[in-house]
Amino acid sequence: MSLRADQRDYKNAFKKHYHAYSNWQGTGSNLSRRLILAYCVECGLKYEVMKQECLIQTTDAQGEVKTALGQHDLRKLLKCLKKAGMYKFPAIKTRCGDSVHPEEYHQMCRYCIPPDEQYISAVSKFDHTLEEIAQWIGEGI
């Protein structure tokens, strides 16, 4: 069972994670910074979905929105916000050959799984997409 969070929790989480990401200044690993960015965007998107749907808590959600709020799938959250085609996530493969989809990206960062050498630039592009989303969310908060 996942913990319940309300709209305010997601907003505060976005703001704190975005602040930490923006003020990182080389104090830790790039993987840790990347993980903070991934969770920052996830929290921000969940906040935006809840705001759009006038939801106080995640338990108030129904249907596709409830599913999206209960997962880490950034594409589903963007779809709920009618922004699905605006942001592109490049394909990434790990050193072991596993495909990394947007809903699994946080795991790649959390477990420090290295990308295949051919996909290092894709990771940078993925991060750039996350930065664009975080900036868009930050402008509205």
N, C-alpha and C positions, 0 to 999 in steps of 0.2 A: 504494500500500500504506500502510495506517495503522500507526502505531507501536504496539507492544505495551505494555500497561500491566497492572500487577497490582492486586489489591484494595487494597493499601496505598497505591499511587500515587493511586488515585481518592479514597481517604479523605483523604490529605494534601492533594490538590488541592481537595477540598471545603472542608476546614478553612481553608486559606490564602485561597481565594477568598471564603469567607463572612466571614472576618475583614476582608479588604480592603473588601468591600462594606459591612459593618457599621460600619467606621471611616472611611468615605469623607470625611466632613466638608467637602464642597464643594471638594476639591482638584483635581477634574477635571470633565469634562463629564458630563452626565446620561446621554448615550449610552454612554460608557465604563463608567459605574457599572452601567448596564443590561446591558451585555455581560458584565461580571464576574458579575452575578447569574445570567444565563443559563448561563454555563459552570459556575458554582458548583452550580446545580441539576442540570445534566447529569452532572457528576462525582459528586455525591452519590447520584443515582439509580442510576448504574452501580455505585457501591460497594454500595448496598443490594441490587441484583440479584445481584451476585457473592457477597455475604455469604449471601443467602437460598439461592442455588444451590450454596454451598460450593465456589466457584471461586477458584483462586489467580490465574490469568491469564486474560485474555479468550480466549486460544487454547484454553482448556479447555471453552469453551461449545459447545453444540450447538443446532441448530434455531432456533426463534423467539428464544431468549435470545441466541444468537450474532448473529443479525440485529440485534436491539435494541442490543446492546453495540457494534456496528459503525456505528451511525448516530447522528444528533442528535435522533431523534424521541422527545420527552419522553412522548408518549402511549403509545408502545410500551413504554417503560421502566416507566411506571406500570402498564400492563397486566400486565407480568411480575410486578409486586409486588401484583397484585390490588387496585389502587387507581385503576383507570381512570375510574370515575365520580365519584370524590371531588373532583377538581379540574377546573374548567372554564376553558378558554382561549377568550376571546372572538375573534370574527372581526376581522381587521385588514386594511386595504388601504393600499397605499403611495400616494404622490402620483401615481404613474404608473398606478395602478389594479390593480397586482399584489396577489393575495391572499397573506397571510403566515400560514402554518401554524406550529404549534409547532416543527416540525423546521427551519424556516427563520428563526425569530425571531433567532437569533444572527447571521445574515447581515444582517438589517435593521439591527441594532445595529453590527456590525463595519464595514459600509460606510456607516454614517450616512445610511441611506435614510429620509427623513421619511415619516411616515404621512399619509394624506389627512386633511385637517382634521376631517372627520366622525368619524374613528377615534382621535382623540387620547385621549378618555376610555377607549377600548378598550385602548390601550397601558397606561394606568395600571392598569386592571383586570388585564391580563395580568401586569404586574409584581407586583401584589398576590398573584396566584395563585402566582407564582414565590417570593415571600417566604414564603407559607404553606408551600409545599413545603420550602423551605430550613429553616424553623423546625422542621418535623416531622423532617427528617433530622438537624438539629443536636441535637435532644432525644435521639436514639438513639445519638449518637456520643460 
